[in-house]
């Protein structure tokens, strides 16, 4: 196959968008802006003075522009809705994990001579206008040599250049000059993102199955050599292990290039990578991926769909049908439209997942028009930290012994069991990943803030027998009963019901952690009662430790006046 002609910046900017394409994009954005306002989104993460946010979205493929909102094989209507969500949340930037278009030219609308990637650039202009950065990567639907040449020109911010907002990003890096702006990494405040491209390169070289292998040295350098106190997230289009697609980040299936996969997982684990994010599979799935020798693991998120199509996972699960890494499933939601808001709060990183109905009866719909609703619901939250612990608890497993220490304070779960059996579409029982982390105490708080995540009931919206437009409500953040103890250190304490473990609500107020969810509270002066019902709390004068029987985590601290 002959090489495509090289494209320089000016030639790309002259690529014909086509009469009406810009107007169509503007119509999509206008329609999104005039849609009904979003429903209140709860819970909004409590934020310290230094916390900041960014967004994540996924594949935006579309077919013919039947409703005037979706030009250039791009889900322009959904892009507009998510743009507005990001503007409303005042995020620093929005990241997309590939498949920006369905095809690289506008053949669906009778204009095969028009390149579609510049149209994508137009559709995110409202973000730029609001001072919000937009970073993306290539997927298999824009995997050609020509796309490799035009991609950094349409999105010059990938190289730290051009007129588009950089969101304060610095320290731009790429594995080589050839991959500049395709595989790239940058820092924003205390976060480092490493963004991977595995597709045909600008000179026509490379194999989709092997293209990550010669980037592993660069990935390791970016992960291992970042400053202390900096989070790290890796993003790609294809996944280490998929739910529907067998092809993966490292080859035609998860067992390909096994040594490279194991090295990648070692880098993630030893380097403290918070998450590996991908798209490609058009459904929300979180899981823990573990190397073949069981020594190294990382949490993977497959981001759900922002496109016209929704894939259904395979049965049996891909991880169980290929001799590659192991997978422990944590959460799954199928056949919904999705986006994510990430809060970076010092050493703690928290993710909130939102989704809404396709506007059709629950199931694997294929859309031809942007849904008329704009009713996003909070579905689950989870986290990562640089100064706490991470523990995967299998179904039926105990929480007892999970603990963490910080600045003379210690927190420990004394009792509790992962006792709710929820399963993914493939029938696998879901584990829970319990994460602890700490941030400094603020005014009125007797202990540092304990961030406790992963104890909620597993999200499992995947039953094809369900009917109606789902989701129809926010998901609860409640989980199984557990007993938490916090050592107050040398801090003075009071052995009465006005002193104990408090929880920070989304409106910034503190409440008795034991009473959330409507539980009836009861104070005990004495040792922890590990068999007591949720709502029981106390102080043990002999040890000066504070304890409570809870059914949900969150942001917790010792306080008086609860």
C-alpha positions as CSV (number, residue, x, y, z in Angstrom):
1,X,0.0,0.0,0.0
2,X,1.6,3.3,-1.0
3,X,2.3,5.8,1.8
4,X,-0.1,8.7,2.1
5,X,1.2,12.1,1.4
6,X,2.8,14.0,4.3
7,X,0.6,16.7,5.8
8,X,2.0,19.9,7.3
9,X,0.1,22.2,9.6
10,X,-1.2,24.6,7.0
11,X,-2.4,21.8,4.7
12,X,-4.4,20.3,7.5
13,X,-6.0,23.6,8.3
14,X,-7.0,24.0,4.7
15,X,-8.7,20.5,4.6
16,X,-12.2,21.1,3.3
17,X,-14.7,20.9,6.1
18,X,-17.5,21.3,3.6
19,X,-20.4,23.6,3.3
20,X,-22.8,23.4,6.2
21,X,-20.5,21.2,8.4
22,X,-19.6,24.1,10.7
23,X,-23.2,25.2,10.8
24,X,-24.3,21.6,11.6
25,X,-21.8,21.6,14.5
26,X,-23.1,24.9,15.7
27,X,-26.7,23.6,15.5
28,X,-25.7,20.6,17.6
29,X,-24.1,22.8,20.3
30,X,-27.1,25.2,20.2
31,X,-29.5,22.3,20.6
32,X,-27.5,20.9,23.6
33,X,-27.4,24.3,25.2
34,X,-31.2,24.7,24.9
35,X,-31.9,21.2,26.2
36,X,-33.6,20.8,29.6
37,X,-31.1,21.5,32.4
38,X,-29.4,18.5,34.0
39,X,-30.9,16.9,37.1
40,X,-29.0,17.6,40.3
41,X,-26.0,15.3,40.5
42,X,-25.4,13.7,43.9
43,X,-23.2,13.3,45.7
44,X,-21.0,16.2,44.7
45,X,-17.6,15.5,46.2
46,X,-16.6,17.6,49.2
47,X,-13.6,19.6,48.2
48,X,-10.7,21.1,50.1
49,X,-9.3,24.4,49.1
50,X,-6.6,22.8,47.0
51,X,-8.8,20.2,45.2
52,X,-9.4,20.5,41.5
53,X,-11.4,18.5,38.9
54,X,-11.2,17.2,35.3
55,X,-13.5,15.1,33.1
56,X,-13.4,11.8,31.2
57,X,-15.5,10.8,28.2
58,X,-15.4,8.0,25.7
59,X,-16.0,7.0,22.1
60,X,-18.1,9.5,20.1
61,X,-18.9,7.5,16.9
62,X,-22.0,8.3,14.9
63,X,-23.6,7.4,11.5
64,X,-25.4,9.7,9.1
65,X,-26.5,13.0,10.5
66,X,-30.2,12.4,10.5
67,X,-31.2,15.0,13.1
68,X,-28.8,17.8,12.2
69,X,-26.8,17.5,15.4
70,X,-24.2,14.9,14.5
71,X,-21.9,16.0,11.7
72,X,-18.9,14.2,10.3
73,X,-19.8,10.7,11.8
74,X,-19.4,12.3,15.3
75,X,-21.9,12.2,18.1
76,X,-22.1,16.0,18.1
77,X,-25.3,16.2,20.2
78,X,-23.8,14.1,23.0
79,X,-20.5,16.0,22.7
80,X,-22.5,19.2,23.3
81,X,-24.2,17.8,26.4
82,X,-21.0,16.7,27.9
83,X,-19.3,20.0,27.0
84,X,-21.9,21.8,29.0
85,X,-21.6,19.4,31.9
86,X,-17.8,20.1,32.0
87,X,-18.4,23.8,31.8
88,X,-21.0,23.7,34.6
89,X,-18.5,21.7,36.8
90,X,-15.7,24.1,36.0
91,X,-13.2,21.3,35.2
92,X,-9.7,22.0,34.2
93,X,-9.8,19.8,31.1
94,X,-11.7,16.9,29.5
95,X,-10.0,13.7,28.3
96,X,-11.4,11.4,25.7
97,X,-10.2,7.8,25.2
98,X,-10.4,7.5,21.4
99,X,-12.7,6.8,18.5
100,X,-13.4,10.5,18.1
101,X,-15.1,9.7,14.7
102,X,-16.7,6.6,13.2
103,X,-15.0,7.0,9.8
104,X,-12.2,9.4,8.8
105,X,-14.2,11.0,6.0
106,X,-17.8,12.2,5.7
107,X,-19.0,9.5,3.4
108,X,-22.1,8.9,5.5
109,X,-23.3,12.4,4.5
110,X,-22.3,12.1,0.9
111,X,-19.0,14.0,1.1
112,X,-16.2,11.4,1.0
113,X,-13.7,14.2,0.2
114,X,-14.2,15.8,3.6
115,X,-12.0,14.8,6.6
116,X,-13.9,14.4,9.8
117,X,-11.2,15.0,12.4
118,X,-11.3,18.8,12.0
119,X,-15.0,18.7,12.6
120,X,-14.3,17.0,15.9
121,X,-12.1,20.0,16.7
122,X,-15.0,22.3,16.0
123,X,-17.3,20.4,18.3
124,X,-15.1,20.9,21.3
125,X,-14.6,24.6,20.7
126,X,-17.1,25.5,23.5
127,X,-14.7,23.9,25.9
128,X,-11.8,26.0,24.5
129,X,-14.0,29.1,24.7
130,X,-14.6,28.4,28.4
131,X,-10.9,28.0,29.1
132,X,-11.2,24.2,29.4
133,X,-8.6,22.0,27.8
134,X,-9.4,19.0,25.6
135,X,-7.0,16.1,25.2
136,X,-7.8,13.0,23.2
137,X,-6.1,10.0,21.6
138,X,-6.6,7.9,18.6
139,X,-8.9,4.8,18.4
140,X,-9.2,2.1,15.8
141,X,-11.7,4.3,13.9
142,X,-9.0,6.9,13.2
143,X,-6.1,4.5,12.9
144,X,-4.7,5.3,9.4
145,X,-1.4,6.9,8.4
146,X,-3.2,10.0,7.3
147,X,-5.0,10.3,10.7
148,X,-1.6,9.9,12.4
149,X,-0.3,12.9,10.4
150,X,-3.3,15.2,10.9
151,X,-4.1,14.3,14.6
152,X,-1.4,16.5,16.2
153,X,-2.3,19.3,13.8
154,X,-5.9,19.3,14.8
155,X,-5.0,19.0,18.4
156,X,-1.7,20.9,18.8
157,X,-2.2,21.0,22.6
158,X,-0.9,17.4,22.6
159,X,2.5,18.9,22.0
160,X,2.0,21.8,24.4
161,X,1.5,24.1,21.4
162,X,-1.2,26.1,19.6
163,X,-4.0,28.4,20.6
164,X,-6.2,25.9,22.5
165,X,-6.1,25.9,26.3
166,X,-3.5,23.7,28.0
167,X,-5.2,23.7,31.4
168,X,-1.9,24.5,33.0
169,X,-0.3,21.4,31.5
170,X,3.5,21.2,31.6
171,X,6.3,18.7,31.1
172,X,5.1,17.4,27.7
173,X,6.9,14.3,26.5
174,X,6.6,11.7,23.7
175,X,8.4,8.4,23.2
176,X,10.0,9.7,19.9
177,X,9.7,12.5,17.4
178,X,7.7,10.1,15.2
179,X,5.0,9.7,17.9
180,X,5.0,13.3,19.1
181,X,1.4,14.4,19.8
182,X,0.1,10.8,19.4
183,X,1.6,9.0,22.4
184,X,2.2,11.9,24.8
185,X,2.4,12.7,28.5
186,X,2.0,15.9,30.5
187,X,1.6,17.1,34.1
188,X,-1.3,19.2,35.5
189,X,-0.6,20.2,39.1
190,X,-0.1,17.0,41.0
191,X,-1.3,14.6,38.2
192,X,0.7,13.0,35.4
193,X,-1.2,11.6,32.5
194,X,0.5,9.0,30.1
195,X,-1.5,8.7,26.9
196,X,-0.8,5.8,24.5
197,X,-1.2,5.4,20.7
198,X,-1.0,1.9,19.3
199,X,-2.0,2.5,15.7
200,X,-0.3,3.1,12.3
201,X,2.4,5.7,12.6
202,X,2.9,8.8,10.5
203,X,5.5,7.1,8.3
204,X,3.2,4.1,7.7
205,X,5.1,1.8,10.1
206,X,4.1,-0.2,13.0
207,X,1.7,-3.1,14.0
208,X,-1.4,-2.5,16.1
209,X,-0.5,-5.6,18.2
210,X,3.1,-4.6,18.8
211,X,3.2,-0.8,18.9
212,X,3.2,-0.5,22.7
213,X,6.2,-2.7,23.1
214,X,8.8,-0.1,21.9
215,X,7.1,2.5,24.2
216,X,7.6,0.5,27.4
217,X,10.9,2.2,28.3
218,X,9.3,5.6,27.9
219,X,6.2,4.5,29.8
220,X,8.4,3.2,32.6
221,X,10.4,6.5,32.7
222,X,7.3,8.6,32.9
223,X,5.7,6.5,35.6
224,X,8.8,5.9,37.8
225,X,10.5,9.3,37.5
226,X,7.6,11.6,38.4
227,X,7.9,13.9,41.4
228,X,6.9,12.7,44.8
229,X,3.3,13.4,45.6
230,X,2.1,13.2,42.0
231,X,-0.7,10.9,40.9
232,X,-0.3,9.0,37.6
233,X,-3.0,7.7,35.2
234,X,-2.4,5.8,31.9
235,X,-5.0,6.2,29.1
236,X,-5.3,4.3,25.9
237,X,-8.1,3.3,23.5
238,X,-7.9,-0.5,23.7
239,X,-7.9,-2.3,27.0
240,X,-5.6,-4.7,28.8
241,X,-8.6,-7.1,28.8
242,X,-11.8,-6.1,27.2
243,X,-15.4,-7.0,27.8
244,X,-16.7,-7.3,24.2
245,X,-13.6,-6.9,22.0
246,X,-11.0,-9.6,22.3
247,X,-8.3,-7.4,20.7
248,X,-6.4,-5.5,23.3
249,X,-3.7,-3.0,24.0
250,X,-1.0,-5.5,23.3
251,X,-2.4,-7.6,20.5
252,X,-5.2,-9.7,19.0
253,X,-6.1,-11.0,22.4
254,X,-5.0,-10.5,26.1
255,X,-2.5,-13.4,25.9
256,X,-0.5,-11.8,23.0
257,X,2.9,-10.3,23.9
258,X,2.5,-11.8,27.4
259,X,5.9,-10.6,28.6
260,X,5.1,-7.1,27.5
261,X,1.8,-7.2,29.3
262,X,3.5,-8.5,32.5
263,X,6.1,-5.7,32.3
264,X,3.4,-3.1,31.8
265,X,1.5,-4.4,34.9
266,X,4.8,-4.4,36.9
267,X,5.4,-0.7,35.9
268,X,1.8,0.2,36.9
269,X,2.0,-1.6,40.2
270,X,5.5,-0.6,41.3
271,X,5.0,2.9,40.0
272,X,1.8,3.4,41.9
273,X,-0.4,4.1,38.8
274,X,-3.9,4.9,40.0
275,X,-5.8,3.6,37.0
276,X,-5.5,2.5,33.4
277,X,-8.4,3.9,31.4
278,X,-9.7,2.8,28.0
279,X,-12.7,2.9,25.7
280,X,-13.4,0.6,22.7
281,X,-16.0,-1.5,24.4
282,X,-18.9,1.0,24.9
283,X,-19.9,-0.1,28.4
284,X,-18.8,0.9,31.9
285,X,-16.7,-1.8,33.6
286,X,-14.2,-1.6,36.4
287,X,-11.9,-4.5,37.3
288,X,-8.5,-5.3,38.7
289,X,-6.1,-6.8,36.2
290,X,-3.3,-9.1,37.7
291,X,-0.2,-10.4,36.0
292,X,0.2,-14.1,35.2
293,X,2.4,-14.7,38.2
294,X,0.0,-12.9,40.5
295,X,2.5,-10.3,41.7
296,X,1.4,-7.1,40.0
297,X,-2.0,-5.5,39.4
298,X,-3.7,-2.3,38.4
299,X,-7.3,-1.1,38.4
300,X,-8.7,-0.8,34.8
301,X,-11.7,1.3,33.8
302,X,-13.5,0.7,30.5
303,X,-15.4,3.9,29.9
304,X,-18.9,3.6,28.7
305,X,-20.4,4.8,25.4
306,X,-20.9,8.4,24.2
307,X,-21.9,7.1,20.7
308,X,-24.7,5.6,18.8
309,X,-23.8,2.0,19.8
310,X,-23.5,-0.1,22.9
311,X,-21.7,-3.4,23.1
312,X,-22.6,-6.4,25.2
313,X,-19.9,-8.3,27.1
314,X,-19.0,-11.8,26.0
315,X,-20.0,-15.0,27.8
316,X,-17.7,-16.5,29.1
317,X,-15.7,-13.5,30.0
318,X,-12.7,-12.8,27.8
319,X,-10.3,-13.1,30.8
320,X,-11.6,-16.6,31.4
321,X,-11.2,-17.8,27.8
322,X,-7.7,-16.6,27.1
323,X,-4.4,-17.5,28.9
324,X,-3.5,-13.9,29.8
325,X,-3.7,-11.8,33.0
326,X,-6.4,-12.5,35.6
327,X,-9.3,-10.2,36.1
328,X,-11.4,-9.5,39.2
329,X,-14.6,-7.6,38.3
330,X,-15.6,-4.7,40.5
331,X,-18.6,-3.0,38.7
332,X,-20.5,-3.0,35.4
333,X,-23.2,-0.9,33.8
334,X,-24.4,-1.7,30.2
335,X,-26.3,0.2,27.6
336,X,-26.2,3.7,29.0
337,X,-24.6,7.0,28.0
338,X,-21.7,8.0,30.3
339,X,-19.1,10.5,31.6
340,X,-16.9,10.8,34.6
341,X,-15.7,13.7,36.9
342,X,-12.4,13.2,38.7
343,X,-11.5,15.2,41.8
344,X,-7.8,15.4,42.7
345,X,-7.6,16.4,46.4
346,X,-3.9,16.4,47.4
347,X,-2.8,12.7,47.8
348,X,-6.4,11.5,47.2
349,X,-8.0,11.0,43.8
350,X,-11.7,10.3,43.6
351,X,-13.9,9.4,40.5
352,X,-17.6,10.0,40.1
353,X,-19.5,8.1,37.4
354,X,-22.6,9.6,35.8
355,X,-24.9,8.0,33.2
356,X,-28.2,8.5,31.5
357,X,-30.7,6.6,29.4
358,X,-30.4,6.3,25.7
359,X,-34.0,7.4,25.5
360,X,-34.9,3.9,24.4
361,X,-36.0,0.8,26.4
362,X,-33.1,-0.6,28.3
363,X,-30.9,-2.8,26.1
364,X,-28.2,-2.6,23.3
365,X,-29.8,0.2,21.4
366,X,-28.5,1.7,18.1
367,X,-29.2,5.4,18.0
368,X,-30.1,7.5,15.0
369,X,-30.8,10.7,16.9
370,X,-29.5,12.4,20.0
371,X,-31.7,11.5,23.0
372,X,-34.1,14.3,23.8
373,X,-33.4,14.1,27.6
374,X,-30.5,15.4,29.6
375,X,-31.1,13.6,32.8
376,X,-27.8,12.4,34.2
377,X,-27.6,10.3,37.3
378,X,-24.8,9.6,39.8
379,X,-24.0,5.9,39.6
380,X,-20.9,5.1,41.7
381,X,-17.8,6.7,43.1
382,X,-14.4,5.2,43.9
383,X,-10.9,6.3,44.6
384,X,-7.1,6.0,44.8
385,X,-4.5,7.5,47.1
386,X,-0.8,8.0,47.5
387,X,-0.7,7.7,51.3
388,X,-3.2,4.9,52.1
389,X,-3.9,1.3,51.3
390,X,-5.7,-0.7,48.6
391,X,-7.2,-4.1,49.4
392,X,-9.3,-6.3,47.0
393,X,-11.9,-8.2,49.0
394,X,-13.4,-11.2,47.3
395,X,-17.1,-12.1,47.7
396,X,-17.7,-13.5,51.2
397,X,-14.4,-12.1,52.3
398,X,-13.8,-10.1,55.5
399,X,-12.9,-6.4,55.9
400,X,-11.4,-7.0,59.3
401,X,-7.8,-5.9,59.5
402,X,-7.9,-3.3,56.7
403,X,-6.1,-0.3,58.2
404,X,-4.0,2.7,57.6
405,X,-1.9,5.3,59.6
406,X,-1.1,9.0,59.1
407,X,0.5,11.6,61.3
408,X,0.0,9.7,64.6
409,X,-3.6,8.6,63.8
410,X,-4.7,5.1,62.8
411,X,-7.9,3.8,61.3
412,X,-8.8,0.1,61.2
413,X,-11.8,-1.9,60.2
414,X,-12.6,-4.3,63.0
415,X,-15.4,-6.3,61.5
416,X,-17.5,-6.6,58.3
417,X,-18.0,-8.9,55.3
418,X,-18.5,-8.4,51.6
419,X,-21.8,-10.3,51.9
420,X,-23.8,-9.1,48.8
421,X,-23.6,-11.3,45.7
422,X,-23.7,-9.2,42.6
423,X,-22.5,-10.5,39.3
424,X,-21.5,-9.1,35.9
425,X,-23.1,-10.1,32.6
426,X,-20.8,-13.0,32.2
427,X,-21.9,-14.4,35.6
428,X,-18.8,-13.6,37.6
429,X,-19.2,-12.6,41.3
430,X,-17.9,-9.1,42.0
431,X,-15.1,-8.2,44.3
432,X,-14.7,-4.9,46.1
433,X,-11.5,-2.8,46.1
434,X,-11.3,-1.0,49.5
435,X,-9.1,2.1,49.3
436,X,-8.0,4.3,52.1
437,X,-6.3,7.7,52.0
438,X,-5.7,10.8,54.1
439,X,-5.8,14.6,53.7
440,X,-4.9,17.2,56.3
441,X,-7.3,18.2,58.9
442,X,-9.1,21.5,58.4
443,X,-10.7,23.8,61.0
444,X,-12.8,22.0,63.6
445,X,-11.5,18.6,62.7
446,X,-9.7,16.7,65.5
447,X,-8.1,14.2,63.2
448,X,-6.9,14.3,59.6
449,X,-9.6,13.4,57.0
450,X,-9.8,9.7,56.2
451,X,-11.0,9.0,52.7
452,X,-12.6,5.5,52.6
453,X,-13.8,4.2,49.3
454,X,-15.0,0.9,47.7
455,X,-17.4,-0.4,50.4
456,X,-20.5,0.5,48.5
457,X,-22.6,-2.3,46.9
458,X,-21.2,-3.2,43.5
459,X,-22.8,-1.5,40.5
460,X,-24.4,-4.2,38.4
461,X,-26.8,-2.7,35.9
462,X,-26.6,-5.5,33.3
463,X,-29.8,-7.5,33.4
464,X,-31.2,-7.7,29.8
465,X,-34.6,-8.6,31.3
466,X,-35.0,-5.1,32.7
467,X,-37.3,-2.7,31.0
468,X,-37.9,1.1,30.9
469,X,-35.5,4.0,30.4
470,X,-32.6,3.2,32.7
471,X,-31.0,4.5,34.8
472,X,-33.9,6.3,36.4
473,X,-32.3,7.4,39.6
474,X,-29.0,8.0,41.4
475,X,-27.5,4.9,42.9
476,X,-27.0,4.6,46.6
477,X,-23.6,4.8,48.1
478,X,-24.5,2.3,50.9
479,X,-22.9,-1.0,51.3
480,X,-22.5,-3.9,53.8
481,X,-22.2,-3.3,57.5
482,X,-18.7,-2.8,59.0
483,X,-17.1,-1.5,62.2
484,X,-14.5,1.3,61.9
485,X,-12.2,2.4,64.6
486,X,-10.0,5.6,64.6
487,X,-7.3,6.3,67.1
488,X,-7.4,9.9,68.1
489,X,-3.6,9.9,68.8
490,X,-2.6,12.4,71.5
491,X,-5.6,14.6,70.9
492,X,-7.9,15.3,73.9
493,X,-11.2,13.4,73.7
494,X,-14.6,13.3,75.3
495,X,-16.3,10.0,76.2
496,X,-19.8,11.2,75.4
497,X,-22.2,11.1,72.5
498,X,-21.1,14.5,71.1
499,X,-17.7,13.2,70.1
500,X,-17.1,10.7,67.4
501,X,-16.6,9.9,63.7
502,X,-18.2,12.5,61.5
503,X,-18.8,12.3,57.8
504,X,-18.5,15.2,55.3
505,X,-21.7,15.7,53.3
506,X,-21.8,17.0,49.8
507,X,-23.0,20.4,51.0
508,X,-19.9,20.8,53.2
509,X,-21.6,20.1,56.5
510,X,-20.5,17.4,59.0
511,X,-22.9,14.7,60.4
512,X,-22.6,11.8,62.7
513,X,-21.3,9.1,60.3
514,X,-23.2,6.4,62.1
515,X,-26.6,8.1,61.3
516,X,-26.3,8.4,57.6
517,X,-29.0,6.8,55.5
518,X,-31.5,7.3,58.3
519,X,-30.0,4.8,60.8
520,X,-31.0,5.3,64.4
521,X,-28.0,6.3,66.4
522,X,-27.0,5.0,69.8
523,X,-23.9,6.0,71.8
524,X,-21.9,3.5,73.8
525,X,-19.2,4.4,76.3
526,X,-16.8,1.5,76.1
527,X,-15.2,-1.1,73.8
528,X,-16.4,-1.6,70.2
529,X,-19.5,-3.7,69.8
530,X,-18.7,-5.5,66.7
531,X,-22.2,-7.2,66.5
532,X,-24.2,-4.0,67.0
533,X,-26.4,-2.6,64.3
534,X,-25.6,0.2,62.0
535,X,-26.0,3.5,63.9
536,X,-24.1,2.4,67.0
537,X,-21.1,4.4,67.9
538,X,-18.9,5.0,70.9
539,X,-15.7,6.0,72.6
540,X,-13.5,3.6,74.6
541,X,-11.9,5.5,77.5
542,X,-9.4,2.8,78.2
543,X,-7.8,3.2,74.7
544,X,-9.0,6.6,73.7
545,X,-10.2,5.1,70.4
546,X,-13.4,6.1,68.7
547,X,-15.6,3.6,66.8
548,X,-18.8,3.4,64.8
549,X,-20.9,0.8,63.0
550,X,-21.4,2.1,59.4
551,X,-22.7,0.9,56.1
552,X,-20.8,3.4,53.8
553,X,-17.5,5.1,53.5
554,X,-16.7,8.7,52.4
555,X,-14.7,11.5,53.9
556,X,-14.5,10.9,57.7
557,X,-12.8,12.7,60.6
558,X,-13.1,12.9,64.4
559,X,-15.1,15.9,65.5
560,X,-17.0,17.2,68.5
561,X,-20.6,18.3,68.4
562,X,-21.8,15.6,66.0
